[in-house]
Amino acid sequence: MEIYLDNSATTRVFPEVADLMKKIMCEDYGNPSSLHRKGISAENQVRYAKETMAKLLKVQEKEIYFTSGGTEADNLAIIGCALANQRRGKHLITTRIEHPAVLQTMQHLEELGFSVTYLPVDGSGRIRLGDLEQAIGPDTILVSIMHTNNEIGSLQPIEEAGRLIKQINPQILFHVDAVQGFGKARIHPKKMNIDLLSISSHKVHGPKGVGVLYVGERVKIQPIAFGGGQQMGLRSGTENVPGYVGMARACEMLYEHFEEDRIRLQELKRYFIQGLLKMEDVQINGLVDGDVSGTGTATHIVSASFLGVRSEVLLHTLEDAGVYVSAGSACSSHKPQPSATLKAVGVDKAVLESTIRFSFSVFTTREEIDYTLQVLYDRIPMLRRFTRR
């Protein structure tokens, strides 16, 4: 049996998406910049992809830019806007629990002379709007806050933050990393005062190596890579037609049954948490006000700490039983170090060293959850006895 519960790291591509991409690679393989029939056919495919993403976000087609993934989208949004708007100020704001694609980009800009405020979070991993308000100054040009935390599933008050930022200064740009949130929540940038939004394809059952950056039409931004001038000069490079179309179709499919999938995943999460808490010395991280139903956090992420068992040991024990999970963010899994997110929410060292992230998808079933719980019930006591020796 193979049970994949590491969907925050990546998801299985929808079979229909894979088939569509194969057709494009083998039949509609022209370069969209070419003027002949093959090129025009490919250009039409790109237009479909942009129209689809624009429709899902309720924005204009010209505000959609395809990238190589969420990391590039974050880099382009933050660096491109910081450099383009630095005459107005050089102060940026983000949070302590952002993805490295944001945190390391901010650190890079600090080396270039920008100043960055890193907002703290509460015990459930949420920022306080009062902290954001106090951090905004006359030289603030950009605020970047993730929608959904990739490790513990905390949801930020994005709509309230966007409203606050624009009330203080409408010129401040608001960037949201929605890599973990898109496909699990309805996100409409214009309604939420979001100027820039990053999305990744492989988190939503699309291909790897593709992402989207929404850029509001009035946003001042400059490119960070140069070349043939594709995508209105902001993101040059030969367009990845099968990737763009594959991402768009995956997103389209994911939202076709959005509400029923959301309800089912929330129920699966509640059921799983209740099953975990039947064991001794298990802590669920990121819960809002101790709500063990998991309401108020992402429907697809459960961060659990099994005290007395090291994360890596439990990860491989589960793997031996055919269950695939993560000991933290996949982006840093080959560089063992304490989780910045868990440290930010105030957990102690014992919890840091015993945390596993389980993450679901539309493919996850109740039977898989039952099997995973049974494996944990069987193996955790044995691992704890071994550790105590």
DRENDO-1510 file (C-alpha; in Angstrom, 1 decimal, always signed):
<recs>
REC; n; res; u; v; w
REC; 1; MET; +0.0; +0.0; +0.0 .
REC; 2; GLU; +1.2; +3.5; -0.8 .
REC; 3; ILE; -0.3; +6.5; +1.0 .
REC; 4; TYR; +0.9; +9.9; +0.0 .
REC; 5; LEU; +0.4; +12.6; +2.8 .
REC; 6; ASP; +3.0; +15.1; +1.7 .
REC; 7; ASN; +0.9; +17.2; -0.6 .
REC; 8; SER; +2.2; +20.5; +0.7 .
REC; 9; ALA; +5.5; +19.5; -0.8 .
REC; 10; THR; +4.0; +18.5; -4.2 .
REC; 11; THR; +0.9; +16.9; -5.6 .
REC; 12; ARG; +0.1; +14.2; -8.1 .
REC; 13; VAL; -0.7; +15.6; -11.5 .
REC; 14; PHE; -4.3; +15.1; -12.6 .
REC; 15; PRO; -4.2; +12.3; -15.3 .
REC; 16; GLU; -6.3; +14.6; -17.7 .
REC; 17; VAL; -3.6; +17.3; -17.3 .
REC; 18; ALA; -0.8; +15.0; -18.1 .
REC; 19; ASP; -2.6; +13.8; -21.2 .
REC; 20; LEU; -3.3; +17.4; -22.3 .
REC; 21; MET; +0.3; +18.3; -21.9 .
REC; 22; LYS; +1.5; +15.3; -23.9 .
REC; 23; LYS; -0.8; +16.3; -26.7 .
REC; 24; ILE; +0.6; +19.9; -26.7 .
REC; 25; MET; +4.2; +18.7; -26.6 .
REC; 26; CYS; +3.7; +16.2; -29.4 .
REC; 27; GLU; +1.2; +18.1; -31.7 .
REC; 28; ASP; +0.9; +21.8; -30.7 .
REC; 29; TYR; +4.6; +22.2; -30.1 .
REC; 30; GLY; +5.3; +25.5; -31.9 .
REC; 31; ASN; +6.9; +28.5; -30.3 .
REC; 32; PRO; +4.2; +31.1; -29.5 .
REC; 33; SER; +6.6; +33.9; -30.8 .
REC; 34; SER; +6.7; +32.3; -34.3 .
REC; 35; LEU; +4.5; +33.8; -37.0 .
REC; 36; HIS; +3.5; +30.6; -38.8 .
REC; 37; ARG; +0.5; +28.4; -38.1 .
REC; 38; LYS; +2.3; +26.3; -35.5 .
REC; 39; GLY; +3.2; +29.4; -33.6 .
REC; 40; ILE; -0.3; +30.8; -33.7 .
REC; 41; SER; -1.7; +27.6; -32.4 .
REC; 42; ALA; +0.7; +27.7; -29.5 .
REC; 43; GLU; -0.1; +31.3; -28.9 .
REC; 44; ASN; -3.8; +30.4; -28.7 .
REC; 45; GLN; -3.0; +27.8; -26.1 .
REC; 46; VAL; -1.1; +30.5; -24.0 .
REC; 47; ARG; -4.1; +32.8; -24.3 .
REC; 48; TYR; -6.4; +30.0; -23.0 .
REC; 49; ALA; -4.1; +29.6; -20.0 .
REC; 50; LYS; -4.1; +33.3; -19.2 .
REC; 51; GLU; -7.8; +33.7; -19.7 .
REC; 52; THR; -8.4; +30.7; -17.4 .
REC; 53; MET; -6.2; +32.0; -14.6 .
REC; 54; ALA; -7.7; +35.5; -14.9 .
REC; 55; LYS; -11.2; +34.1; -14.7 .
REC; 56; LEU; -10.4; +32.1; -11.5 .
REC; 57; LEU; -8.8; +35.1; -9.8 .
REC; 58; LYS; -11.4; +37.6; -11.3 .
REC; 59; VAL; -8.7; +39.8; -12.8 .
REC; 60; GLN; -7.8; +40.9; -16.3 .
REC; 61; GLU; -5.8; +38.6; -18.6 .
REC; 62; LYS; -3.1; +41.3; -19.0 .
REC; 63; GLU; -2.5; +41.1; -15.2 .
REC; 64; ILE; -1.4; +37.4; -15.4 .
REC; 65; TYR; +2.3; +36.5; -15.8 .
REC; 66; PHE; +3.5; +32.9; -16.0 .
REC; 67; THR; +6.8; +32.0; -14.2 .
REC; 68; SER; +8.9; +29.0; -13.5 .
REC; 69; GLY; +7.2; +28.5; -10.1 .
REC; 70; GLY; +6.3; +30.1; -6.8 .
REC; 71; THR; +9.9; +30.9; -6.0 .
REC; 72; GLU; +10.4; +33.0; -9.1 .
REC; 73; ALA; +7.0; +34.6; -8.7 .
REC; 74; ASP; +7.9; +35.7; -5.1 .
REC; 75; ASN; +11.3; +37.0; -6.3 .
REC; 76; LEU; +9.9; +38.9; -9.2 .
REC; 77; ALA; +7.2; +40.5; -7.1 .
REC; 78; ILE; +9.4; +41.5; -4.2 .
REC; 79; ILE; +12.6; +42.5; -6.0 .
REC; 80; GLY; +10.9; +43.9; -9.0 .
REC; 81; CYS; +8.7; +46.2; -6.9 .
REC; 82; ALA; +11.4; +47.1; -4.4 .
REC; 83; LEU; +13.7; +48.3; -7.1 .
REC; 84; ALA; +11.0; +50.0; -9.1 .
REC; 85; ASN; +9.6; +52.0; -6.1 .
REC; 86; GLN; +12.8; +52.7; -4.1 .
REC; 87; ARG; +12.6; +56.4; -4.7 .
REC; 88; ARG; +9.5; +56.5; -2.5 .
REC; 89; GLY; +11.2; +54.6; +0.3 .
REC; 90; LYS; +13.2; +51.6; +1.1 .
REC; 91; HIS; +11.3; +49.9; +3.9 .
REC; 92; LEU; +9.7; +46.5; +3.5 .
REC; 93; ILE; +7.5; +44.4; +5.9 .
REC; 94; THR; +7.0; +40.7; +6.0 .
REC; 95; THR; +6.5; +38.0; +8.7 .
REC; 96; ARG; +8.8; +35.6; +10.6 .
REC; 97; ILE; +7.1; +32.5; +9.2 .
REC; 98; GLU; +7.4; +33.2; +5.5 .
REC; 99; HIS; +8.7; +30.6; +3.0 .
REC; 100; PRO; +12.4; +30.9; +2.2 .
REC; 101; ALA; +11.5; +32.3; -1.2 .
REC; 102; VAL; +10.3; +35.4; +0.6 .
REC; 103; LEU; +12.6; +35.5; +3.6 .
REC; 104; GLN; +15.8; +35.0; +1.6 .
REC; 105; THR; +14.7; +37.5; -1.0 .
REC; 106; MET; +14.1; +40.1; +1.8 .
REC; 107; GLN; +17.6; +39.3; +3.2 .
REC; 108; HIS; +19.0; +39.9; -0.3 .
REC; 109; LEU; +17.3; +43.3; -0.4 .
REC; 110; GLU; +18.7; +44.2; +3.0 .
REC; 111; GLU; +22.2; +43.7; +1.6 .
REC; 112; LEU; +21.2; +46.2; -1.1 .
REC; 113; GLY; +20.3; +48.8; +1.5 .
REC; 114; PHE; +16.6; +48.2; +2.1 .
REC; 115; SER; +15.3; +47.8; +5.7 .
REC; 116; VAL; +12.9; +45.0; +6.6 .
REC; 117; THR; +10.5; +44.6; +9.5 .
REC; 118; TYR; +9.8; +40.9; +10.4 .
REC; 119; LEU; +6.4; +40.7; +12.1 .
REC; 120; PRO; +6.0; +38.2; +15.0 .
REC; 121; VAL; +3.1; +35.8; +15.1 .
REC; 122; ASP; +1.0; +34.5; +18.0 .
REC; 123; GLY; +0.8; +30.9; +19.2 .
REC; 124; SER; -1.4; +29.8; +16.3 .
REC; 125; GLY; +1.0; +31.4; +13.7 .
REC; 126; ARG; -1.1; +34.5; +12.9 .
REC; 127; ILE; +0.1; +38.1; +12.8 .
REC; 128; ARG; -1.5; +40.8; +14.9 .
REC; 129; LEU; -3.0; +43.6; +12.8 .
REC; 130; GLY; -1.8; +46.0; +15.5 .
REC; 131; ASP; +1.8; +45.0; +14.9 .
REC; 132; LEU; +1.4; +45.5; +11.2 .
REC; 133; GLU; -0.1; +49.0; +11.7 .
REC; 134; GLN; +2.7; +50.0; +14.0 .
REC; 135; ALA; +5.3; +48.7; +11.5 .
REC; 136; ILE; +4.1; +50.8; +8.6 .
REC; 137; GLY; +6.0; +54.1; +8.2 .
REC; 138; PRO; +6.3; +56.9; +5.7 .
REC; 139; ASP; +9.0; +55.1; +3.8 .
REC; 140; THR; +7.2; +51.7; +3.6 .
REC; 141; ILE; +6.7; +50.6; +0.0 .
REC; 142; LEU; +5.9; +46.9; +0.2 .
REC; 143; VAL; +4.2; +44.4; +2.5 .
REC; 144; SER; +4.5; +40.7; +1.8 .
REC; 145; ILE; +2.4; +38.3; +3.9 .
REC; 146; MET; +1.7; +34.6; +3.0 .
REC; 147; HIS; -1.9; +33.4; +2.8 .
REC; 148; THR; -1.3; +29.9; +4.3 .
REC; 149; ASN; +1.7; +28.7; +6.2 .
REC; 150; ASN; +3.2; +25.7; +4.5 .
REC; 151; GLU; +4.3; +24.0; +7.8 .
REC; 152; ILE; +1.4; +24.4; +10.3 .
REC; 153; GLY; -1.4; +25.6; +8.0 .
REC; 154; SER; -2.0; +28.9; +9.8 .
REC; 155; LEU; -4.2; +31.4; +7.8 .
REC; 156; GLN; -3.3; +35.0; +7.9 .
REC; 157; PRO; -6.0; +37.8; +8.0 .
REC; 158; ILE; -5.2; +38.8; +4.4 .
REC; 159; GLU; -8.4; +40.7; +3.7 .
REC; 160; GLU; -8.1; +42.7; +6.9 .
REC; 161; ALA; -4.4; +43.3; +6.4 .
REC; 162; GLY; -5.0; +44.6; +2.8 .
REC; 163; ARG; -7.7; +46.9; +4.0 .
REC; 164; LEU; -5.5; +48.3; +6.7 .
REC; 165; ILE; -2.5; +48.8; +4.4 .
REC; 166; LYS; -4.6; +50.8; +1.9 .
REC; 167; GLN; -6.3; +52.9; +4.6 .
REC; 168; ILE; -2.9; +54.0; +5.9 .
REC; 169; ASN; -1.3; +54.5; +2.5 .
REC; 170; PRO; -2.9; +53.4; -0.8 .
REC; 171; GLN; +0.6; +53.6; -2.5 .
REC; 172; ILE; +2.0; +50.7; -0.4 .
REC; 173; LEU; +2.0; +47.5; -2.4 .
REC; 174; PHE; +0.6; +44.4; -0.9 .
REC; 175; HIS; +2.1; +41.0; -2.0 .
REC; 176; VAL; +0.6; +37.7; -1.0 .
REC; 177; ASP; +2.4; +34.3; -1.3 .
REC; 178; ALA; -0.7; +32.1; -2.0 .
REC; 179; VAL; +1.3; +29.0; -3.0 .
REC; 180; GLN; -0.3; +26.9; -0.2 .
REC; 181; GLY; -3.6; +28.8; -0.2 .
REC; 182; PHE; -4.7; +28.9; -3.8 .
REC; 183; GLY; -6.9; +25.9; -4.7 .
REC; 184; LYS; -8.0; +25.5; -1.0 .
REC; 185; ALA; -9.5; +29.0; -0.6 .
REC; 186; ARG; -11.2; +31.4; -2.9 .
REC; 187; ILE; -8.8; +34.3; -3.4 .
REC; 188; HIS; -9.8; +37.4; -5.3 .
REC; 189; PRO; -7.0; +40.0; -5.3 .
REC; 190; LYS; -9.0; +43.0; -6.3 .
REC; 191; LYS; -11.6; +42.4; -3.5 .
REC; 192; MET; -8.8; +41.8; -1.0 .
REC; 193; ASN; -6.6; +44.8; -1.9 .
REC; 194; ILE; -3.9; +42.5; -3.1 .
REC; 195; ASP; -1.5; +44.0; -5.6 .
REC; 196; LEU; +0.6; +41.0; -6.3 .
REC; 197; LEU; -0.2; +37.3; -5.8 .
REC; 198; SER; +2.1; +34.2; -6.2 .
REC; 199; ILE; +0.8; +30.8; -7.2 .
REC; 200; SER; +2.6; +27.5; -7.9 .
REC; 201; SER; +1.3; +24.8; -10.3 .
REC; 202; HIS; +2.7; +21.7; -8.6 .
REC; 203; LYS; +0.8; +22.4; -5.4 .
REC; 204; VAL; -2.5; +22.2; -7.3 .
REC; 205; HIS; -2.1; +18.9; -9.3 .
REC; 206; GLY; -0.4; +20.7; -12.2 .
REC; 207; PRO; +3.2; +20.2; -13.5 .
REC; 208; LYS; +6.3; +21.3; -11.7 .
REC; 209; GLY; +8.3; +24.2; -13.0 .
REC; 210; VAL; +5.3; +26.5; -13.6 .
REC; 211; GLY; +3.8; +29.4; -11.5 .
REC; 212; VAL; +1.7; +32.5; -11.9 .
REC; 213; LEU; +2.3; +36.0; -10.6 .
REC; 214; TYR; -0.7; +38.3; -10.6 .
REC; 215; VAL; +0.4; +42.0; -11.0 .
REC; 216; GLY; -2.3; +44.7; -10.7 .
REC; 217; GLU; -2.3; +46.9; -13.8 .
REC; 218; ARG; -1.3; +50.0; -11.8 .
REC; 219; VAL; +1.6; +48.3; -10.0 .
REC; 220; LYS; +5.1; +49.7; -10.8 .
REC; 221; ILE; +7.4; +46.8; -11.2 .
REC; 222; GLN; +10.5; +46.1; -13.2 .
REC; 223; PRO; +11.9; +42.8; -14.6 .
REC; 224; ILE; +14.7; +40.9; -12.9 .
REC; 225; ALA; +15.6; +38.8; -16.0 .
REC; 226; PHE; +16.0; +40.1; -19.5 .
REC; 227; GLY; +15.7; +38.5; -22.9 .
REC; 228; GLY; +13.2; +38.4; -25.8 .
REC; 229; GLY; +10.6; +40.6; -24.2 .
REC; 230; GLN; +7.9; +37.9; -23.8 .
REC; 231; GLN; +4.9; +38.6; -21.5 .
REC; 232; MET; +5.1; +42.3; -22.1 .
REC; 233; GLY; +8.8; +42.4; -21.2 .
REC; 234; LEU; +8.3; +41.6; -17.5 .
REC; 235; ARG; +9.2; +37.9; -17.8 .
REC; 236; SER; +11.2; +37.1; -20.8 .
REC; 237; GLY; +11.9; +33.6; -22.1 .
REC; 238; THR; +10.4; +31.2; -24.5 .
REC; 239; GLU; +7.0; +30.4; -23.1 .
REC; 240; ASN; +6.4; +27.0; -21.6 .
REC; 241; VAL; +3.2; +26.2; -23.4 .
REC; 242; PRO; +2.4; +22.7; -22.1 .
REC; 243; GLY; +3.3; +23.9; -18.6 .
REC; 244; TYR; +1.1; +27.0; -18.7 .
REC; 245; VAL; -1.9; +25.0; -20.1 .
REC; 246; GLY; -1.4; +22.2; -17.7 .
REC; 247; MET; -1.4; +24.5; -14.8 .
REC; 248; ALA; -4.5; +26.4; -16.0 .
REC; 249; ARG; -6.4; +23.1; -16.6 .
REC; 250; ALA; -5.4; +21.7; -13.2 .
REC; 251; CYS; -6.6; +24.9; -11.5 .
REC; 252; GLU; -9.8; +24.9; -13.5 .
REC; 253; MET; -10.5; +21.2; -12.4 .
REC; 254; LEU; -9.7; +21.9; -8.8 .
REC; 255; TYR; -12.3; +24.7; -8.6 .
REC; 256; GLU; -15.0; +22.7; -10.4 .
REC; 257; HIS; -15.8; +20.8; -7.1 .
REC; 258; PHE; -14.3; +23.4; -4.7 .
REC; 259; GLU; -16.9; +23.5; -2.0 .
REC; 260; GLU; -17.5; +19.8; -1.7 .
REC; 261; ASP; -13.8; +19.1; -1.7 .
REC; 262; ARG; -13.2; +21.8; +1.0 .
REC; 263; ILE; -15.9; +20.3; +3.2 .
REC; 264; ARG; -14.6; +16.8; +2.8 .
REC; 265; LEU; -11.0; +17.8; +3.5 .
REC; 266; GLN; -12.0; +19.7; +6.6 .
REC; 267; GLU; -13.9; +16.6; +7.9 .
REC; 268; LEU; -10.9; +14.4; +7.1 .
REC; 269; LYS; -8.6; +16.8; +9.0 .
REC; 270; ARG; -11.0; +16.9; +12.0 .
REC; 271; TYR; -11.2; +13.1; +12.0 .
REC; 272; PHE; -7.4; +12.7; +11.8 .
REC; 273; ILE; -6.7; +15.2; +14.6 .
REC; 274; GLN; -9.2; +13.4; +16.8 .
REC; 275; GLY; -7.5; +10.1; +16.0 .
REC; 276; LEU; -4.0; +11.5; +16.8 .
REC; 277; LEU; -5.1; +13.0; +20.1 .
REC; 278; LYS; -6.2; +9.5; +21.3 .
REC; 279; MET; -2.5; +8.8; +21.7 .
REC; 280; GLU; -0.4; +10.1; +24.7 .
REC; 281; ASP; +2.0; +13.0; +24.4 .
REC; 282; VAL; +0.8; +14.2; +21.0 .
REC; 283; GLN; +0.6; +17.9; +20.3 .
REC; 284; ILE; -1.2; +19.5; +17.3 .
REC; 285; ASN; +0.6; +22.7; +16.3 .
REC; 286; GLY; -1.1; +25.9; +15.0 .
REC; 287; LEU; -4.6; +25.4; +16.3 .
REC; 288; VAL; -6.7; +28.5; +16.7 .
REC; 289; ASP; -7.7; +29.0; +20.4 .
REC; 290; GLY; -7.1; +25.3; +21.0 .
REC; 291; ASP; -9.9; +24.2; +18.6 .
REC; 292; VAL; -9.1; +20.5; +18.0 .
REC; 293; SER; -11.4; +20.4; +15.0 .
REC; 294; GLY; -8.8; +22.3; +13.1 .
REC; 295; THR; -11.3; +25.0; +12.0 .
REC; 296; GLY; -9.6; +28.3; +11.3 .
REC; 297; THR; -6.5; +26.7; +9.7 .
REC; 298; ALA; -5.8; +25.2; +6.3 .
REC; 299; THR; -8.0; +22.2; +5.4 .
REC; 300; HIS; -5.1; +20.2; +4.1 .
REC; 301; ILE; -2.3; +20.5; +6.7 .
REC; 302; VAL; -1.8; +18.9; +10.1 .
REC; 303; SER; +1.4; +19.6; +12.1 .
REC; 304; ALA; +1.7; +17.0; +14.9 .
REC; 305; SER; +4.5; +16.5; +17.4 .
REC; 306; PHE; +5.0; +13.0; +18.9 .
REC; 307; LEU; +7.0; +13.7; +22.0 .
REC; 308; GLY; +9.8; +11.3; +22.6 .
REC; 309; VAL; +10.2; +10.4; +19.0 .
REC; 310; ARG; +12.6; +12.2; +16.6 .
REC; 311; SER; +11.0; +13.5; +13.4 .
REC; 312; GLU; +13.4; +11.7; +11.0 .
REC; 313; VAL; +12.9; +8.4; +12.8 .
REC; 314; LEU; +9.1; +8.6; +12.6 .
REC; 315; LEU; +9.3; +9.7; +9.0 .
REC; 316; HIS; +11.2; +6.7; +7.9 .
REC; 317; THR; +9.1; +4.4; +10.1 .
REC; 318; LEU; +6.0; +5.6; +8.3 .
REC; 319; GLU; +7.8; +5.3; +5.0 .
REC; 320; ASP; +8.5; +1.6; +5.7 .
REC; 321; ALA; +4.8; +1.2; +6.1 .
REC; 322; GLY; +4.0; +2.9; +2.8 .
REC; 323; VAL; +3.0; +6.3; +4.3 .
REC; 324; TYR; +4.8; +9.3; +2.9 .
REC; 325; VAL; +5.0; +12.5; +5.1 .
REC; 326; SER; +7.4; +15.3; +5.8 .
REC; 327; ALA; +9.5; +16.3; +8.8 .
REC; 328; GLY; +9.0; +20.0; +7.8 .
REC; 329; SER; +9.1; +22.2; +4.7 .
REC; 330; ALA; +10.4; +20.2; +1.7 .
REC; 331; CYS; +12.3; +23.2; +0.5 .
REC; 332; SER; +14.8; +22.7; +3.4 .
REC; 333; SER; +14.5; +19.0; +4.1 .
REC; 334; HIS; +18.1; +18.3; +3.0 .
REC; 335; LYS; +19.3; +21.0; +5.4 .
REC; 336; PRO; +18.3; +19.8; +8.9 .
REC; 337; GLN; +17.7; +22.8; +11.1 .
REC; 338; PRO; +15.0; +23.9; +13.6 .
REC; 339; SER; +11.8; +25.1; +12.0 .
REC; 340; ALA; +11.6; +28.9; +12.0 .
REC; 341; THR; +7.8; +28.6; +12.0 .
REC; 342; LEU; +7.6; +26.4; +15.0 .
REC; 343; LYS; +10.2; +28.6; +16.8 .
REC; 344; ALA; +8.1; +31.7; +16.0 .
REC; 345; VAL; +5.0; +30.2; +17.5 .
REC; 346; GLY; +6.9; +29.4; +20.7 .
REC; 347; VAL; +7.2; +25.7; +20.9 .
REC; 348; ASP; +10.0; +24.2; +22.9 .
REC; 349; LYS; +13.0; +22.1; +21.7 .
REC; 350; ALA; +11.3; +18.7; +22.4 .
REC; 351; VAL; +8.4; +19.7; +20.1 .
REC; 352; LEU; +10.7; +21.0; +17.4 .
REC; 353; GLU; +12.5; +17.7; +17.2 .
REC; 354; SER; +9.5; +15.5; +17.1 .
REC; 355; THR; +7.2; +17.2; +14.5 .
REC; 356; ILE; +5.7; +15.7; +11.4 .
REC; 357; ARG; +3.7; +17.4; +8.8 .
REC; 358; PHE; +0.8; +15.5; +7.2 .
REC; 359; SER; -0.8; +17.2; +4.2 .
REC; 360; PHE; -3.8; +16.0; +2.2 .
REC; 361; SER; -5.2; +16.4; -1.3 .
REC; 362; VAL; -8.4; +15.7; -3.2 .
REC; 363; PHE; -7.1; +12.2; -3.7 .
REC; 364; THR; -6.8; +11.5; +0.1 .
REC; 365; THR; -9.4; +9.0; +1.4 .
REC; 366; ARG; -10.8; +8.1; +4.8 .
REC; 367; GLU; -9.3; +4.6; +4.4 .
REC; 368; GLU; -5.9; +6.1; +4.0 .
REC; 369; ILE; -6.3; +8.2; +7.2 .
REC; 370; ASP; -7.5; +5.1; +9.1 .
REC; 371; TYR; -4.4; +3.1; +7.9 .
REC; 372; THR; -2.0; +5.9; +8.9 .
REC; 373; LEU; -3.6; +6.2; +12.3 .
REC; 374; GLN; -3.3; +2.4; +12.8 .
REC; 375; VAL; +0.4; +2.5; +11.8 .
REC; 376; LEU; +1.0; +5.3; +14.3 .
REC; 377; TYR; -0.9; +3.5; +17.1 .
REC; 378; ASP; +1.3; +0.4; +16.4 .
REC; 379; ARG; +4.7; +2.0; +16.0 .
REC; 380; ILE; +4.8; +5.1; +18.3 .
REC; 381; PRO; +4.9; +3.0; +21.6 .
REC; 382; MET; +7.7; +0.9; +20.3 .
REC; 383; LEU; +9.7; +3.9; +19.1 .
REC; 384; ARG; +9.3; +5.6; +22.5 .
REC; 385; ARG; +10.5; +2.5; +24.3 .
REC; 386; PHE; +13.5; +2.3; +22.0 .
REC; 387; THR; +14.3; +6.0; +22.6 .
REC; 388; ARG; +14.1; +5.7; +26.3 .
REC; 389; ARG; +16.7; +2.9; +26.4 .
</recs>
